[in-house]
Structure formats: C-alpha cells, structure tokens
Amino acid sequence: MITEPRQEALERLYEVEQRGTDAANLSGASAKAVRIIRGVLAHMDDLDRSIEETSDHWRMDRMPPVDRTVLRIGLYELRYEPDVPSAVVVSEAVELAKIFSTERSGSFINGVLGHLADLERPGETDN
C-alpha cells in the first residue's frame, strides 16, 4: 500500500516538471509530502546524476516522466530520510510505478532503486 504523502509528492513533482507549475504553493500538502517535494527540488541535479549513472543505458530524458519522478523521490528518501527503511522506500516506489507508469516500470524502478539502496545504505539490505 502506498502512503498518501509519497503519492502526493509524485503528483506535485510531476506537475512541476511537465506543466511548469510553481512548487512554491504547497498549501494543503502534508508535512511529509512538502519535505519530499522541497528536498527533491533542492537536490534534483545531484539525484539525477546518480540515477543516470546507475541506470545502464538510460538517460534521464529517455525515461518516462513518472519513472524519473519516482526514482528521484526514492533516492531522496534513501539519502535524506534515514528513518525510512530501504525496503519500504523501494517497495513503495515500485508500487507507485506500477500504478502510474508503464507496464515494465515496476521492474525498472526495482532494479535501479534497489542498486541505489545498496550504494546509499550498504549493509542495510544484507541478510
């Protein structure tokens, strides 16, 4: 099950990218959604660079827009929300992709974000 703040962050960040809307007006958004949105926007260049380096043969501009946004949210959480377990970040990102993107997006997100989770939080996903 997807948490509402992640879905809200996805929708708002998608609008910012696709429609050029202003992210400054976050009235009505939950505190967690606002934190994610502001964090992704503040670190977007760095997040994009890391995602592109990890996603073999896929430049950011070739990815479906929803996939880009889901990956940005997931990597932001991995880097800056240490209280959220990696497994939760990856699982919810995969679910968002399955619902809002293409048929193959879930497995793509799982592969890229799973690899990023291993890089960002070594040992956390080891059993």
A tleap script that builds the chain and sets N, CA, C and O, in Angstrom:
source leaprc.protein.ff14SB
mol = sequence {
  NMET ILE THR GLU PRO ARG GLN GLU ALA LEU
  GLU ARG LEU TYR GLU VAL GLU GLN ARG GLY
  THR ASP ALA ALA ASN LEU SER GLY ALA SER
  ALA LYS ALA VAL ARG ILE ILE ARG GLY VAL
  LEU ALA HIE MET ASP ASP LEU ASP ARG SER
  ILE GLU GLU THR SER ASP HIE TRP ARG MET
  ASP ARG MET PRO PRO VAL ASP ARG THR VAL
  LEU ARG ILE GLY LEU TYR GLU LEU ARG TYR
  GLU PRO ASP VAL PRO SER ALA VAL VAL VAL
  SER GLU ALA VAL GLU LEU ALA LYS ILE PHE
  SER THR GLU ARG SER GLY SER PHE ILE ASN
  GLY VAL LEU GLY HIE LEU ALA ASP LEU GLU
  ARG PRO GLY GLU THR ASP CASN
}
set mol.1.N position { 0.835 -1.185 0.000 }
set mol.1.CA position { 0.000 0.000 0.000 }
set mol.1.C position { 0.879 1.248 0.000 }
set mol.1.O position { 1.852 1.333 0.750 }
set mol.2.N position { 0.536 2.194 -0.830 }
set mol.2.CA position { 1.310 3.421 -0.983 }
set mol.2.C position { 0.845 4.447 0.041 }
set mol.2.O position { -0.353 4.633 0.255 }
set mol.3.N position { 1.815 5.112 0.673 }
set mol.3.CA position { 1.430 6.162 1.604 }
set mol.3.C position { 1.018 7.401 0.820 }
set mol.3.O position { 1.585 7.720 -0.224 }
set mol.4.N position { 0.044 8.067 1.339 }
set mol.4.CA position { -0.511 9.248 0.683 }
set mol.4.C position { 0.528 10.339 0.429 }
set mol.4.O position { 0.511 10.933 -0.649 }
set mol.5.N position { 1.441 10.634 1.376 }
set mol.5.CA position { 2.424 11.687 1.102 }
set mol.5.C position { 3.307 11.396 -0.116 }
set mol.5.O position { 3.646 12.318 -0.858 }
set mol.6.N position { 3.685 10.135 -0.334 }
set mol.6.CA position { 4.512 9.805 -1.498 }
set mol.6.C position { 3.718 10.022 -2.795 }
set mol.6.O position { 4.243 10.571 -3.763 }
set mol.7.N position { 2.486 9.599 -2.806 }
set mol.7.CA position { 1.665 9.797 -3.993 }
set mol.7.C position { 1.453 11.285 -4.246 }
set mol.7.O position { 1.515 11.743 -5.386 }
set mol.8.N position { 1.207 12.024 -3.192 }
set mol.8.CA position { 1.022 13.472 -3.306 }
set mol.8.C position { 2.297 14.131 -3.837 }
set mol.8.O position { 2.230 15.012 -4.695 }
set mol.9.N position { 3.446 13.709 -3.332 }
set mol.9.CA position { 4.721 14.249 -3.809 }
set mol.9.C position { 4.921 13.916 -5.284 }
set mol.9.O position { 5.362 14.765 -6.059 }
set mol.10.N position { 4.599 12.687 -5.673 }
set mol.10.CA position { 4.713 12.283 -7.069 }
set mol.10.C position { 3.850 13.179 -7.962 }
set mol.10.O position { 4.324 13.687 -8.978 }
set mol.11.N position { 2.612 13.366 -7.589 }
set mol.11.CA position { 1.703 14.173 -8.406 }
set mol.11.C position { 2.187 15.613 -8.532 }
set mol.11.O position { 2.162 16.186 -9.621 }
set mol.12.N position { 2.621 16.191 -7.432 }
set mol.12.CA position { 3.049 17.600 -7.464 }
set mol.12.C position { 4.362 17.767 -8.227 }
set mol.12.O position { 4.509 18.707 -9.009 }
set mol.13.N position { 5.319 16.856 -8.004 }
set mol.13.CA position { 6.587 16.950 -8.718 }
set mol.13.C position { 6.404 16.700 -10.216 }
set mol.13.O position { 7.081 17.315 -11.040 }
set mol.14.N position { 5.509 15.817 -10.554 }
set mol.14.CA position { 5.194 15.567 -11.961 }
set mol.14.C position { 4.639 16.841 -12.606 }
set mol.14.O position { 5.032 17.203 -13.715 }
set mol.15.N position { 3.744 17.502 -11.919 }
set mol.15.CA position { 3.186 18.762 -12.430 }
set mol.15.C position { 4.257 19.817 -12.615 }
set mol.15.O position { 4.260 20.537 -13.613 }
set mol.16.N position { 5.164 19.912 -11.663 }
set mol.16.CA position { 6.244 20.895 -11.770 }
set mol.16.C position { 7.054 20.636 -13.041 }
set mol.16.O position { 7.361 21.564 -13.790 }
set mol.17.N position { 7.397 19.368 -13.277 }
set mol.17.CA position { 8.225 19.044 -14.439 }
set mol.17.C position { 7.450 19.157 -15.749 }
set mol.17.O position { 7.936 19.772 -16.698 }
set mol.18.N position { 6.278 18.588 -15.815 }
set mol.18.CA position { 5.540 18.500 -17.068 }
set mol.18.C position { 4.785 19.765 -17.437 }
set mol.18.O position { 4.675 20.107 -18.615 }
set mol.19.N position { 4.272 20.452 -16.447 }
set mol.19.CA position { 3.442 21.626 -16.734 }
set mol.19.C position { 4.108 22.937 -16.356 }
set mol.19.O position { 3.580 24.016 -16.626 }
set mol.20.N position { 5.264 22.835 -15.733 }
set mol.20.CA position { 5.957 24.045 -15.339 }
set mol.20.C position { 5.260 24.807 -14.230 }
set mol.20.O position { 5.429 26.020 -14.104 }
set mol.21.N position { 4.465 24.094 -13.413 }
set mol.21.CA position { 3.762 24.772 -12.324 }
set mol.21.C position { 4.753 25.163 -11.233 }
set mol.21.O position { 5.865 24.640 -11.160 }
set mol.22.N position { 4.334 26.069 -10.412 }
set mol.22.CA position { 5.170 26.586 -9.334 }
set mol.22.C position { 5.057 25.674 -8.119 }
set mol.22.O position { 3.960 25.429 -7.617 }
set mol.23.N position { 6.190 25.177 -7.653 }
set mol.23.CA position { 6.189 24.300 -6.482 }
set mol.23.C position { 6.105 25.091 -5.188 }
set mol.23.O position { 5.972 24.504 -4.114 }
set mol.24.N position { 6.181 26.405 -5.271 }
set mol.24.CA position { 6.158 27.213 -4.053 }
set mol.24.C position { 4.820 27.118 -3.333 }
set mol.24.O position { 4.762 27.219 -2.107 }
set mol.25.N position { 3.743 26.925 -4.096 }
set mol.25.CA position { 2.428 26.840 -3.476 }
set mol.25.C position { 2.140 25.388 -3.097 }
set mol.25.O position { 1.648 24.608 -3.912 }
set mol.26.N position { 2.445 25.049 -1.886 }
set mol.26.CA position { 2.233 23.686 -1.401 }
set mol.26.C position { 1.128 23.637 -0.358 }
set mol.26.O position { 1.089 22.736 0.480 }
set mol.27.N position { 0.232 24.614 -0.416 }
set mol.27.CA position { -0.857 24.643 0.557 }
set mol.27.C position { -1.694 23.378 0.430 }
set mol.27.O position { -1.972 22.900 -0.669 }
set mol.28.N position { -2.078 22.862 1.562 }
set mol.28.CA position { -2.891 21.658 1.604 }
set mol.28.C position { -2.090 20.371 1.571 }
set mol.28.O position { -2.634 19.294 1.813 }
set mol.29.N position { -0.804 20.471 1.275 }
set mol.29.CA position { 0.037 19.272 1.229 }
set mol.29.C position { 0.441 18.870 2.646 }
set mol.29.O position { 0.621 19.718 3.520 }
set mol.30.N position { 0.577 17.576 2.851 }
set mol.30.CA position { 1.009 17.086 4.164 }
set mol.30.C position { 2.462 17.489 4.414 }
set mol.30.O position { 3.201 17.778 3.474 }
set mol.31.N position { 2.859 17.505 5.665 }
set mol.31.CA position { 4.226 17.890 6.032 }
set mol.31.C position { 5.248 16.977 5.368 }
set mol.31.O position { 6.280 17.448 4.888 }
set mol.32.N position { 4.972 15.675 5.335 }
set mol.32.CA position { 5.921 14.743 4.714 }
set mol.32.C position { 6.008 14.988 3.215 }
set mol.32.O position { 7.104 14.967 2.655 }
set mol.33.N position { 4.884 15.218 2.555 }
set mol.33.CA position { 4.900 15.494 1.114 }
set mol.33.C position { 5.695 16.765 0.832 }
set mol.33.O position { 6.489 16.802 -0.107 }
set mol.34.N position { 5.492 17.792 1.629 }
set mol.34.CA position { 6.226 19.053 1.453 }
set mol.34.C position { 7.716 18.814 1.623 }
set mol.34.O position { 8.516 19.328 0.842 }
set mol.35.N position { 8.100 18.044 2.630 }
set mol.35.CA position { 9.518 17.742 2.873 }
set mol.35.C position { 10.121 17.017 1.668 }
set mol.35.O position { 11.225 17.348 1.235 }
set mol.36.N position { 9.407 16.035 1.128 }
set mol.36.CA position { 9.895 15.288 -0.036 }
set mol.36.C position { 9.994 16.202 -1.256 }
set mol.36.O position { 11.012 16.201 -1.949 }
set mol.37.N position { 8.961 16.968 -1.519 }
set mol.37.CA position { 8.941 17.850 -2.692 }
set mol.37.C position { 10.091 18.853 -2.627 }
set mol.37.O position { 10.854 18.996 -3.582 }
set mol.38.N position { 10.207 19.530 -1.517 }
set mol.38.CA position { 11.281 20.531 -1.374 }
set mol.38.C position { 12.658 19.878 -1.449 }
set mol.38.O position { 13.580 20.430 -2.049 }
set mol.39.N position { 12.791 18.714 -0.846 }
set mol.39.CA position { 14.073 18.007 -0.869 }
set mol.39.C position { 14.462 17.565 -2.269 }
set mol.39.O position { 15.610 17.735 -2.680 }
set mol.40.N position { 13.516 17.003 -3.001 }
set mol.40.CA position { 13.802 16.576 -4.375 }
set mol.40.C position { 14.181 17.780 -5.228 }
set mol.40.O position { 15.156 17.722 -5.978 }
set mol.41.N position { 13.438 18.850 -5.125 }
set mol.41.CA position { 13.735 20.043 -5.926 }
set mol.41.C position { 15.093 20.643 -5.561 }
set mol.41.O position { 15.816 21.108 -6.442 }
set mol.42.N position { 15.442 20.637 -4.296 }
set mol.42.CA position { 16.712 21.203 -3.851 }
set mol.42.C position { 17.911 20.378 -4.308 }
set mol.42.O position { 18.994 20.924 -4.518 }
set mol.43.N position { 17.728 19.079 -4.460 }
set mol.43.CA position { 18.839 18.177 -4.783 }
set mol.43.C position { 18.703 17.533 -6.162 }
set mol.43.O position { 19.390 16.554 -6.455 }
set mol.44.N position { 17.826 18.070 -7.009 }
set mol.44.CA position { 17.487 17.400 -8.264 }
set mol.44.C position { 18.693 17.088 -9.148 }
set mol.44.O position { 18.790 15.977 -9.668 }
set mol.45.N position { 19.595 18.016 -9.330 }
set mol.45.CA position { 20.748 17.764 -10.211 }
set mol.45.C position { 21.582 16.600 -9.703 }
set mol.45.O position { 21.980 15.731 -10.478 }
set mol.46.N position { 21.843 16.583 -8.418 }
set mol.46.CA position { 22.634 15.504 -7.825 }
set mol.46.C position { 21.889 14.167 -7.902 }
set mol.46.O position { 22.483 13.137 -8.221 }
set mol.47.N position { 20.591 14.192 -7.608 }
set mol.47.CA position { 19.786 12.965 -7.696 }
set mol.47.C position { 19.788 12.435 -9.127 }
set mol.47.O position { 19.998 11.243 -9.352 }
set mol.48.N position { 19.555 13.317 -10.086 }
set mol.48.CA position { 19.518 12.905 -11.490 }
set mol.48.C position { 20.845 12.303 -11.933 }
set mol.48.O position { 20.867 11.295 -12.638 }
set mol.49.N position { 21.936 12.910 -11.528 }
set mol.49.CA position { 23.267 12.408 -11.891 }
set mol.49.C position { 23.463 10.984 -11.367 }
set mol.49.O position { 23.938 10.110 -12.092 }
set mol.50.N position { 23.101 10.763 -10.121 }
set mol.50.CA position { 23.260 9.432 -9.520 }
set mol.50.C position { 22.347 8.401 -10.185 }
set mol.50.O position { 22.750 7.261 -10.415 }
set mol.51.N position { 21.134 8.806 -10.487 }
set mol.51.CA position { 20.186 7.885 -11.132 }
set mol.51.C position { 20.687 7.518 -12.529 }
set mol.51.O position { 20.654 6.350 -12.916 }
set mol.52.N position { 21.141 8.494 -13.267 }
set mol.52.CA position { 21.614 8.236 -14.622 }
set mol.52.C position { 22.852 7.343 -14.613 }
set mol.52.O position { 22.993 6.480 -15.480 }
set mol.53.N position { 23.744 7.533 -13.653 }
set mol.53.CA position { 24.934 6.689 -13.550 }
set mol.53.C position { 24.570 5.240 -13.234 }
set mol.53.O position { 25.275 4.315 -13.640 }
set mol.54.N position { 23.484 5.049 -12.519 }
set mol.54.CA position { 23.081 3.713 -12.081 }
set mol.54.C position { 22.209 2.998 -13.102 }
set mol.54.O position { 22.250 1.771 -13.193 }
set mol.55.N position { 21.428 3.736 -13.864 }
set mol.55.CA position { 20.502 3.121 -14.819 }
set mol.55.C position { 21.215 2.907 -16.152 }
set mol.55.O position { 21.279 3.808 -16.988 }
set mol.56.N position { 21.744 1.711 -16.333 }
set mol.56.CA position { 22.507 1.378 -17.533 }
set mol.56.C position { 21.746 1.717 -18.803 }
set mol.56.O position { 20.612 1.285 -19.009 }
set mol.57.N position { 22.399 2.498 -19.644 }
set mol.57.CA position { 21.886 2.813 -20.977 }
set mol.57.C position { 20.589 3.628 -20.977 }
set mol.57.O position { 19.917 3.703 -22.005 }
set mol.58.N position { 20.236 4.224 -19.872 }
set mol.58.CA position { 19.019 5.044 -19.829 }
set mol.58.C position { 19.360 6.438 -19.327 }
set mol.58.O position { 19.646 6.631 -18.146 }
set mol.59.N position { 19.327 7.403 -20.234 }
set mol.59.CA position { 19.482 8.796 -19.816 }
set mol.59.C position { 18.179 9.251 -19.187 }
set mol.59.O position { 17.112 8.726 -19.506 }
set mol.60.N position { 18.261 10.209 -18.310 }
set mol.60.CA position { 17.063 10.713 -17.625 }
set mol.60.C position { 16.015 11.193 -18.629 }
set mol.60.O position { 14.822 10.963 -18.431 }
set mol.61.N position { 16.437 11.844 -19.681 }
set mol.61.CA position { 15.468 12.394 -20.634 }
set mol.61.C position { 14.784 11.314 -21.478 }
set mol.61.O position { 13.807 11.606 -22.167 }
set mol.62.N position { 15.269 10.098 -21.437 }
set mol.62.CA position { 14.637 8.992 -22.167 }
set mol.62.C position { 13.662 8.203 -21.293 }
set mol.62.O position { 12.860 7.425 -21.809 }
set mol.63.N position { 13.724 8.394 -19.997 }
set mol.63.CA position { 12.833 7.678 -19.078 }
set mol.63.C position { 11.434 8.281 -19.118 }
set mol.63.O position { 11.279 9.482 -19.338 }
set mol.64.N position { 10.419 7.455 -18.907 }
set mol.64.CA position { 9.079 8.034 -18.756 }
set mol.64.C position { 9.088 9.042 -17.597 }
set mol.64.O position { 9.737 8.796 -16.581 }
set mol.65.N position { 8.386 10.157 -17.732 }
set mol.65.CA position { 8.406 11.195 -16.694 }
set mol.65.C position { 8.024 10.687 -15.299 }
set mol.65.O position { 8.606 11.117 -14.303 }
set mol.66.N position { 7.071 9.796 -15.226 }
set mol.66.CA position { 6.681 9.271 -13.911 }
set mol.66.C position { 7.830 8.469 -13.312 }
set mol.66.O position { 8.092 8.565 -12.113 }
set mol.67.N position { 8.520 7.676 -14.134 }
set mol.67.CA position { 9.650 6.894 -13.633 }
set mol.67.C position { 10.736 7.802 -13.078 }
set mol.67.O position { 11.279 7.544 -12.004 }
set mol.68.N position { 11.055 8.866 -13.810 }
set mol.68.CA position { 12.057 9.826 -13.327 }
set mol.68.C position { 11.665 10.370 -11.966 }
set mol.68.O position { 12.486 10.443 -11.051 }
set mol.69.N position { 10.411 10.747 -11.844 }
set mol.69.CA position { 9.935 11.350 -10.604 }
set mol.69.C position { 9.949 10.345 -9.458 }
set mol.69.O position { 10.351 10.680 -8.344 }
set mol.70.N position { 9.515 9.126 -9.721 }
set mol.70.CA position { 9.523 8.083 -8.688 }
set mol.70.C position { 10.956 7.799 -8.240 }
set mol.70.O position { 11.211 7.664 -7.043 }
set mol.71.N position { 11.887 7.708 -9.177 }
set mol.71.CA position { 13.283 7.464 -8.819 }
set mol.71.C position { 13.865 8.613 -8.003 }
set mol.71.O position { 14.616 8.381 -7.056 }
set mol.72.N position { 13.528 9.835 -8.356 }
set mol.72.CA position { 14.006 10.989 -7.590 }
set mol.72.C position { 13.492 10.947 -6.152 }
set mol.72.O position { 14.246 11.187 -5.210 }
set mol.73.N position { 12.216 10.646 -5.991 }
set mol.73.CA position { 11.640 10.564 -4.646 }
set mol.73.C position { 12.321 9.460 -3.855 }
set mol.73.O position { 12.705 9.662 -2.704 }
set mol.74.N position { 12.472 8.287 -4.472 }
set mol.74.CA position { 13.098 7.163 -3.781 }
set mol.74.C position { 14.526 7.451 -3.373 }
set mol.74.O position { 14.912 7.179 -2.236 }
set mol.75.N position { 15.320 7.998 -4.287 }
set mol.75.CA position { 16.716 8.295 -3.946 }
set mol.75.C position { 16.795 9.400 -2.902 }
set mol.75.O position { 17.638 9.349 -2.007 }
set mol.76.N position { 15.930 10.390 -3.010 }
set mol.76.CA position { 15.905 11.430 -1.976 }
set mol.76.C position { 15.677 10.792 -0.601 }
set mol.76.O position { 16.381 11.104 0.359 }
set mol.77.N position { 14.701 9.909 -0.516 }
set mol.77.CA position { 14.404 9.273 0.774 }
set mol.77.C position { 15.580 8.417 1.254 }
set mol.77.O position { 15.900 8.411 2.443 }
set mol.78.N position { 16.214 7.706 0.341 }
set mol.78.CA position { 17.367 6.888 0.737 }
set mol.78.C position { 18.482 7.749 1.314 }
set mol.78.O position { 19.133 7.360 2.283 }
set mol.79.N position { 18.700 8.904 0.725 }
set mol.79.CA position { 19.800 9.775 1.164 }
set mol.79.C position { 19.462 10.640 2.371 }
set mol.79.O position { 20.308 10.850 3.240 }
set mol.80.N position { 18.250 11.135 2.431 }
set mol.80.CA position { 17.941 12.180 3.403 }
set mol.80.C position { 16.862 11.828 4.423 }
set mol.80.O position { 16.542 12.643 5.287 }
set mol.81.N position { 16.308 10.643 4.334 }
set mol.81.CA position { 15.285 10.194 5.286 }
set mol.81.C position { 15.752 8.870 5.899 }
set mol.81.O position { 15.186 7.819 5.596 }
set mol.82.N position { 16.764 8.907 6.746 }
set mol.82.CA position { 17.365 7.670 7.251 }
set mol.82.C position { 16.430 6.813 8.119 }
set mol.82.O position { 16.695 5.628 8.321 }
set mol.83.N position { 15.362 7.388 8.623 }
set mol.83.CA position { 14.440 6.611 9.452 }
set mol.83.C position { 13.520 5.712 8.633 }
set mol.83.O position { 12.852 4.837 9.184 }
set mol.84.N position { 13.483 5.926 7.322 }
set mol.84.CA position { 12.641 5.095 6.455 }
set mol.84.C position { 13.495 3.940 5.939 }
set mol.84.O position { 14.491 4.175 5.255 }
set mol.85.N position { 13.129 2.706 6.249 }
set mol.85.CA position { 13.926 1.560 5.793 }
set mol.85.C position { 14.006 1.481 4.270 }
set mol.85.O position { 13.046 1.806 3.571 }
set mol.86.N position { 15.142 1.052 3.772 }
set mol.86.CA position { 15.345 0.926 2.326 }
set mol.86.C position { 14.266 0.072 1.674 }
set mol.86.O position { 13.770 0.406 0.598 }
set mol.87.N position { 13.908 -1.017 2.317 }
set mol.87.CA position { 12.901 -1.915 1.745 }
set mol.87.C position { 11.564 -1.198 1.545 }
set mol.87.O position { 10.866 -1.444 0.561 }
set mol.88.N position { 11.215 -0.327 2.462 }
set mol.88.CA position { 9.963 0.434 2.343 }
set mol.88.C position { 10.070 1.422 1.188 }
set mol.88.O position { 9.136 1.553 0.397 }
set mol.89.N position { 11.190 2.112 1.085 }
set mol.89.CA position { 11.390 3.080 0.005 }
set mol.89.C position { 11.248 2.389 -1.345 }
set mol.89.O position { 10.509 2.855 -2.213 }
set mol.90.N position { 11.957 1.276 -1.519 }
set mol.90.CA position { 11.939 0.570 -2.805 }
set mol.90.C position { 10.547 0.008 -3.096 }
set mol.90.O position { 10.036 0.153 -4.206 }
set mol.91.N position { 9.945 -0.623 -2.112 }
set mol.91.CA position { 8.631 -1.237 -2.299 }
set mol.91.C position { 7.575 -0.208 -2.704 }
set mol.91.O position { 6.800 -0.440 -3.632 }
set mol.92.N position { 7.548 0.917 -2.013 }
set mol.92.CA position { 6.549 1.930 -2.333 }
set mol.92.C position { 6.819 2.589 -3.682 }
set mol.92.O position { 5.883 2.946 -4.397 }
set mol.93.N position { 8.081 2.749 -4.028 }
set mol.93.CA position { 8.420 3.302 -5.336 }
set mol.93.C position { 7.952 2.364 -6.451 }
set mol.93.O position { 7.412 2.817 -7.460 }
set mol.94.N position { 8.159 1.074 -6.270 }
set mol.94.CA position { 7.715 0.087 -7.256 }
set mol.94.C position { 6.200 0.136 -7.407 }
set mol.94.O position { 5.686 0.090 -8.525 }
set mol.95.N position { 5.489 0.228 -6.305 }
set mol.95.CA position { 4.025 0.300 -6.361 }
set mol.95.C position { 3.548 1.559 -7.076 }
set mol.95.O position { 2.611 1.507 -7.874 }
set mol.96.N position { 4.192 2.694 -6.792 }
set mol.96.CA position { 3.835 3.933 -7.494 }
set mol.96.C position { 4.023 3.769 -8.999 }
set mol.96.O position { 3.168 4.177 -9.786 }
set mol.97.N position { 5.144 3.172 -9.393 }
set mol.97.CA position { 5.421 2.979 -10.818 }
set mol.97.C position { 4.401 2.049 -11.465 }
set mol.97.O position { 3.954 2.296 -12.585 }
set mol.98.N position { 4.037 0.988 -10.765 }
set mol.98.CA position { 3.057 0.042 -11.312 }
set mol.98.C position { 1.702 0.709 -11.530 }
set mol.98.O position { 1.009 0.408 -12.502 }
set mol.99.N position { 1.331 1.593 -10.648 }
set mol.99.CA position { 0.025 2.252 -10.737 }
set mol.99.C position { 0.020 3.393 -11.747 }
set mol.99.O position { -0.929 3.538 -12.518 }
set mol.100.N position { 1.077 4.203 -11.748 }
set mol.100.CA position { 1.052 5.448 -12.507 }
set mol.100.C position { 1.907 5.464 -13.779 }
set mol.100.O position { 1.893 6.457 -14.506 }
set mol.101.N position { 2.649 4.393 -14.064 }
set mol.101.CA position { 3.521 4.425 -15.229 }
set mol.101.C position { 3.275 3.230 -16.135 }
set mol.101.O position { 2.166 2.696 -16.175 }
set mol.102.N position { 4.285 2.814 -16.848 }
set mol.102.CA position { 4.140 1.758 -17.842 }
set mol.102.C position { 4.142 0.370 -17.205 }
set mol.102.O position { 4.439 0.208 -16.021 }
set mol.103.N position { 3.804 -0.614 -18.015 }
set mol.103.CA position { 3.738 -1.997 -17.539 }
set mol.103.C position { 5.090 -2.497 -17.020 }
set mol.103.O position { 5.146 -3.271 -16.064 }
set mol.104.N position { 6.166 -2.054 -17.650 }
set mol.104.CA position { 7.508 -2.528 -17.274 }
set mol.104.C position { 8.194 -1.636 -16.241 }
set mol.104.O position { 9.301 -1.942 -15.796 }
set mol.105.N position { 7.560 -0.559 -15.866 }
set mol.105.CA position { 8.200 0.404 -14.969 }
set mol.105.C position { 8.507 -0.157 -13.590 }
set mol.105.O position { 9.530 0.190 -12.999 }
set mol.106.N position { 7.641 -1.019 -13.067 }
set mol.106.CA position { 7.867 -1.573 -11.735 }
set mol.106.C position { 9.188 -2.298 -11.629 }
set mol.106.O position { 9.931 -2.104 -10.667 }
set mol.107.N position { 9.491 -3.142 -12.619 }
set mol.107.CA position { 10.755 -3.888 -12.562 }
set mol.107.C position { 11.954 -2.970 -12.805 }
set mol.107.O position { 13.018 -3.169 -12.219 }
set mol.108.N position { 11.783 -1.966 -13.666 }
set mol.108.CA position { 12.856 -0.999 -13.908 }
set mol.108.C position { 13.176 -0.223 -12.634 }
set mol.108.O position { 14.340 -0.094 -12.255 }
set mol.109.N position { 12.150 0.287 -11.983 }
set mol.109.CA position { 12.327 1.041 -10.739 }
set mol.109.C position { 12.962 0.151 -9.675 }
set mol.109.O position { 13.863 0.587 -8.959 }
set mol.110.N position { 12.500 -1.083 -9.570 }
set mol.110.CA position { 13.039 -2.015 -8.587 }
set mol.110.C position { 14.539 -2.228 -8.807 }
set mol.110.O position { 15.310 -2.212 -7.847 }
set mol.111.N position { 14.957 -2.425 -10.051 }
set mol.111.CA position { 16.366 -2.656 -10.342 }
set mol.111.C position { 17.237 -1.446 -10.041 }
set mol.111.O position { 18.263 -1.562 -9.371 }
set mol.112.N position { 16.825 -0.291 -10.536 }
set mol.112.CA position { 17.634 0.920 -10.348 }
set mol.112.C position { 17.648 1.339 -8.886 }
set mol.112.O position { 18.714 1.593 -8.326 }
set mol.113.N position { 16.481 1.413 -8.265 }
set mol.113.CA position { 16.414 1.886 -6.880 }
set mol.113.C position { 17.014 0.851 -5.919 }
set mol.113.O position { 17.612 1.214 -4.906 }
set mol.114.N position { 16.853 -0.429 -6.238 }
set mol.114.CA position { 17.488 -1.461 -5.409 }
set mol.114.C position { 18.998 -1.323 -5.418 }
set mol.114.O position { 19.643 -1.452 -4.378 }
set mol.115.N position { 19.567 -1.060 -6.593 }
set mol.115.CA position { 21.015 -0.857 -6.696 }
set mol.115.C position { 21.445 0.409 -5.950 }
set mol.115.O position { 22.457 0.414 -5.249 }
set mol.116.N position { 20.666 1.475 -6.109 }
set mol.116.CA position { 20.974 2.712 -5.389 }
set mol.116.C position { 20.882 2.514 -3.883 }
set mol.116.O position { 21.677 3.082 -3.134 }
set mol.117.N position { 19.917 1.713 -3.432 }
set mol.117.CA position { 19.790 1.431 -1.995 }
set mol.117.C position { 21.045 0.728 -1.482 }
set mol.117.O position { 21.523 1.031 -0.389 }
set mol.118.N position { 21.577 -0.204 -2.262 }
set mol.118.CA position { 22.812 -0.892 -1.868 }
set mol.118.C position { 23.984 0.077 -1.785 }
set mol.118.O position { 24.832 -0.044 -0.901 }
set mol.119.N position { 24.034 1.038 -2.704 }
set mol.119.CA position { 25.119 2.020 -2.704 }
set mol.119.C position { 24.968 3.033 -1.575 }
set mol.119.O position { 25.946 3.388 -0.917 }
set mol.120.N position { 23.746 3.492 -1.356 }
set mol.120.CA position { 23.487 4.536 -0.361 }
set mol.120.C position { 23.533 4.028 1.072 }
set mol.120.O position { 23.980 4.730 1.980 }
set mol.121.N position { 23.070 2.807 1.261 }
set mol.121.CA position { 22.969 2.246 2.609 }
set mol.121.C position { 23.555 0.841 2.636 }
set mol.121.O position { 22.839 -0.139 2.840 }
set mol.122.N position { 24.865 0.756 2.426 }
set mol.122.CA position { 25.488 -0.575 2.396 }
set mol.122.C position { 25.228 -1.345 3.684 }
set mol.122.O position { 25.332 -0.802 4.784 }
set mol.123.N position { 24.894 -2.591 3.528 }
set mol.123.CA position { 24.654 -3.437 4.688 }
set mol.123.C position { 23.229 -3.462 5.170 }
set mol.123.O position { 22.825 -4.418 5.831 }
set mol.124.N position { 22.446 -2.436 4.862 }
set mol.124.CA position { 21.068 -2.405 5.357 }
set mol.124.C position { 20.217 -3.500 4.710 }
set mol.124.O position { 19.347 -4.087 5.354 }
set mol.125.N position { 20.479 -3.762 3.441 }
set mol.125.CA position { 19.659 -4.753 2.748 }
set mol.125.C position { 20.266 -6.155 2.810 }
set mol.125.O position { 19.654 -7.108 2.329 }
set mol.126.N position { 21.445 -6.296 3.386 }
set mol.126.CA position { 22.045 -7.629 3.536 }
set mol.126.C position { 21.318 -8.403 4.600 }
set mol.126.O position { 20.898 -7.844 5.613 }
set mol.127.N position { 21.170 -9.690 4.373 }
set mol.127.CA position { 20.503 -10.542 5.373 }
set mol.127.C position { 21.500 -11.371 6.106 }
set mol.127.O position { 21.129 -12.149 6.985 }
savepdb mol mol.pdb
quit
